[in-house]
Amino acid sequence: MKTQLYSFWRSSAAFRVRIALNLKGLDYDVIPVNIVKSGGVQTAGEYANKNPNRLVPLFSDGTHNIHQSLAIIEYLEEVQPNPPLLPQTAIDRAWVRSLAMDIAIDVHPLGNVRVLRYLIRQLGLSMEAKDDWNQHWITLGLTSLEKQLSSDTRLGRFACGNQPGLIDICLVPQIFNALSAKLDMKAYPTLMKIFNECMKLPAFIDASWEKQIDAEGSNPLAPPQE
């Protein structure tokens, strides 16, 4: 049985796993889960039974289900070691994981759908205030990442050397979010250099928003309309 990835086209977490699967050259079916329609179809029914935390992604091999994007990626790294997504030494692996967690744990969750929906519906924030909240946390995270990566000797074509890995997998979806939020990216030349290198690769292109079978709306990478 082909593996399945329960995914939403704009989910950063699902985006990460799509990139990792593509880099590993693994075959998989995407099962769309619309996390915004009618309050989110992930909150009830069959999907909620499969994944009680009611988020995406969920990875299934037909026997086992794994949730949380970083756990899925680490599983893929163990069962399919090549090409590697983590460096060879323990200290370098720790550094890579720390920056990946900066994105996946400290930045991304503060701007995900259920948080932004709560700010508006339960706390009564305006759309402008909600956007300010989102931009604040993205800016804080990207500023830290720019400082860390720009001064580190491990920086190469990608975040850690000349092959894409875990940091890049987490960084690209977050930059998609930043572009969609209309952030000025001039302050992040290192991050944008890495991003642009990643977006030359089919693994990243094929995982991106507009390539998904459930894609809706505009592409943040497209030039503005005249």
C-alpha positions as CSV (number, residue, x, y, z in Angstrom):
1,M,0.0,0.0,0.0
2,K,1.3,3.5,-0.9
3,T,1.8,5.7,2.1
4,Q,-0.7,8.5,2.7
5,L,-0.2,12.1,3.8
6,Y,-3.3,13.8,5.2
7,S,-2.5,17.4,4.2
8,F,-3.9,20.9,3.7
9,W,-2.3,22.9,0.9
10,R,-1.4,26.0,3.0
11,S,-0.4,24.1,6.2
12,S,3.2,24.8,6.9
13,A,3.5,21.6,8.9
14,A,2.1,19.5,6.0
15,F,4.3,21.5,3.6
16,R,7.4,20.4,5.5
17,V,6.5,16.7,5.3
18,R,5.7,17.0,1.6
19,I,9.2,18.4,1.0
20,A,10.9,15.7,3.1
21,L,9.0,12.9,1.2
22,N,10.0,14.4,-2.1
23,L,13.6,14.8,-1.1
24,K,13.7,11.2,0.0
25,G,12.1,10.1,-3.3
26,L,9.2,8.4,-1.6
27,D,5.9,7.7,-3.3
28,Y,2.8,8.9,-1.4
29,D,-0.8,9.9,-1.9
30,V,-2.0,13.2,-0.6
31,I,-5.4,13.1,1.2
32,P,-6.7,16.6,1.5
33,V,-8.1,17.8,4.8
34,N,-9.7,21.2,4.6
35,I,-8.9,22.8,7.9
36,V,-10.8,26.1,7.2
37,K,-14.0,25.0,5.5
38,S,-17.0,24.9,7.9
39,G,-14.7,25.4,10.9
40,G,-12.4,22.7,9.8
41,V,-13.3,19.1,8.8
42,Q,-10.4,17.9,10.9
43,T,-12.4,18.6,14.1
44,A,-14.9,15.8,13.9
45,G,-15.6,12.5,12.3
46,E,-13.2,10.0,10.7
47,Y,-10.2,12.3,10.7
48,A,-10.6,13.2,14.3
49,N,-10.6,9.5,15.2
50,K,-7.4,9.0,13.2
51,N,-5.7,12.0,14.7
52,P,-7.1,13.1,18.1
53,N,-5.0,16.3,18.1
54,R,-7.2,17.4,15.1
55,L,-4.4,19.0,13.1
56,V,-2.5,18.2,9.9
57,P,-0.4,16.5,8.8
58,L,-1.0,12.9,9.6
59,F,1.3,10.3,7.9
60,S,0.0,6.7,7.5
61,D,1.8,3.7,6.1
62,G,-1.4,1.6,6.2
63,T,-0.6,0.2,9.6
64,H,0.7,3.1,11.7
65,N,-0.2,6.7,11.9
66,I,2.3,9.4,12.9
67,H,1.4,13.0,13.6
68,Q,3.6,16.1,14.2
69,S,5.7,17.1,11.2
70,L,9.1,16.9,12.9
71,A,8.3,13.4,14.2
72,I,7.3,12.3,10.8
73,I,10.4,13.7,9.2
74,E,12.7,12.1,11.8
75,Y,10.9,8.8,11.1
76,L,11.5,9.2,7.4
77,E,15.1,9.9,8.2
78,E,15.4,6.6,10.1
79,V,13.7,4.3,7.6
80,Q,15.1,6.0,4.5
81,P,18.6,7.3,5.5
82,N,19.5,8.5,2.0
83,P,19.7,11.2,1.1
84,P,20.2,12.4,4.6
85,L,18.3,15.4,6.0
86,L,20.6,15.7,9.1
87,P,24.4,16.2,9.2
88,Q,26.9,13.6,10.4
89,T,28.1,14.9,13.7
90,A,26.0,15.1,17.0
91,I,26.7,18.8,17.5
92,D,25.7,19.7,14.0
93,R,22.5,17.6,14.3
94,A,21.7,19.4,17.5
95,W,22.3,22.8,15.8
96,V,20.1,21.9,12.9
97,R,17.3,20.6,15.1
98,S,17.5,23.7,17.2
99,L,16.9,26.0,14.3
100,A,14.2,23.8,12.9
101,M,12.5,24.0,16.3
102,D,12.9,27.8,16.3
103,I,10.6,27.8,13.3
104,A,8.3,24.8,14.0
105,I,7.8,25.4,17.7
106,D,8.4,29.0,18.4
107,V,7.1,30.8,15.3
108,H,4.7,28.8,13.2
109,P,2.2,27.8,15.9
110,L,1.5,31.4,16.9
111,G,0.2,32.1,13.3
112,N,-1.7,28.9,12.5
113,V,-5.4,28.8,11.7
114,R,-6.8,27.9,15.1
115,V,-4.8,30.6,16.9
116,L,-5.8,33.3,14.4
117,R,-9.4,32.2,14.5
118,Y,-9.4,32.3,18.3
119,L,-8.0,35.8,18.3
120,I,-10.9,37.0,16.1
121,R,-13.8,34.9,17.3
122,Q,-13.2,34.5,21.0
123,L,-11.0,37.6,21.8
124,G,-12.7,39.9,19.4
125,L,-9.6,41.2,17.7
126,S,-10.0,43.1,14.4
127,M,-8.5,41.7,11.2
128,E,-5.9,44.5,11.4
129,A,-4.9,43.5,14.9
130,K,-4.8,39.8,14.0
131,D,-2.5,40.6,11.1
132,D,-0.3,42.7,13.4
133,W,-0.1,39.7,15.7
134,N,0.9,37.4,12.9
135,Q,3.5,39.7,11.4
136,H,5.1,40.4,14.8
137,W,5.8,36.8,15.6
138,I,7.0,36.0,12.1
139,T,9.3,39.1,12.1
140,L,10.8,38.1,15.5
141,G,11.5,34.6,14.4
142,L,13.0,35.5,11.0
143,T,15.2,38.2,12.6
144,S,16.7,35.5,14.9
145,L,17.2,33.0,12.1
146,E,18.8,35.6,9.9
147,K,21.3,36.4,12.7
148,Q,22.1,32.8,13.5
149,L,22.5,31.6,9.9
150,S,24.3,34.6,8.5
151,S,27.2,34.3,11.0
152,D,27.5,30.5,11.0
153,T,30.3,28.7,9.2
154,R,28.0,25.8,8.3
155,L,26.1,28.0,5.9
156,G,26.5,26.9,2.3
157,R,24.3,26.9,-0.6
158,F,21.6,25.8,1.9
159,A,21.3,26.4,5.6
160,C,23.8,23.6,6.5
161,G,26.2,22.9,3.7
162,N,25.4,22.3,0.1
163,Q,22.6,19.8,0.4
164,P,19.1,20.7,1.5
165,G,18.1,19.4,5.0
166,L,15.9,19.9,8.0
167,I,16.4,23.6,8.4
168,D,15.5,24.3,4.8
169,I,12.5,22.1,5.0
170,C,11.2,24.2,7.9
171,L,12.3,27.6,6.5
172,V,10.7,27.5,3.1
173,P,7.1,27.1,4.4
174,Q,7.7,29.9,6.9
175,I,8.8,32.2,4.2
176,F,5.7,31.3,2.1
177,N,3.8,32.5,5.2
178,A,5.9,35.7,5.5
179,L,5.4,36.5,1.8
180,S,1.6,35.9,2.1
181,A,1.6,38.2,5.1
182,K,3.2,40.9,3.0
183,L,6.3,41.2,5.1
184,D,9.2,43.2,3.7
185,M,11.9,40.5,3.2
186,K,14.8,42.9,2.6
187,A,16.0,42.5,6.1
188,Y,16.6,38.8,5.6
189,P,19.1,38.4,2.7
190,T,20.6,35.1,4.0
191,L,17.2,33.5,4.5
192,M,16.1,34.6,1.0
193,K,19.3,33.3,-0.6
194,I,18.6,29.9,1.0
195,F,14.9,30.1,0.0
196,N,15.7,30.9,-3.6
197,E,18.2,28.0,-3.8
198,C,15.5,25.7,-2.4
199,M,12.9,26.8,-4.8
200,K,15.1,25.7,-7.8
201,L,14.6,22.1,-6.7
202,P,11.7,20.0,-7.8
203,A,11.3,18.6,-4.3
204,F,10.4,22.0,-3.0
205,I,8.5,23.2,-6.1
206,D,6.3,20.1,-6.1
207,A,5.5,20.5,-2.4
208,S,4.5,24.2,-2.7
209,W,1.1,25.6,-2.3
210,E,0.0,26.0,-5.9
211,K,1.1,22.4,-6.8
212,Q,-1.4,20.8,-4.4
213,I,-4.6,19.1,-5.5
214,D,-6.6,21.1,-3.0
215,A,-4.9,24.4,-3.8
216,E,-7.1,27.6,-3.7
217,G,-6.3,31.3,-3.9
218,S,-3.2,33.1,-5.0
219,N,0.5,32.1,-5.0
220,P,2.6,34.4,-2.7
221,L,5.5,34.0,-5.1
222,A,3.6,35.3,-8.1
223,P,4.4,38.9,-9.2
224,P,1.8,41.5,-8.2
225,Q,-1.0,42.1,-10.7
226,E,-0.7,45.4,-12.7
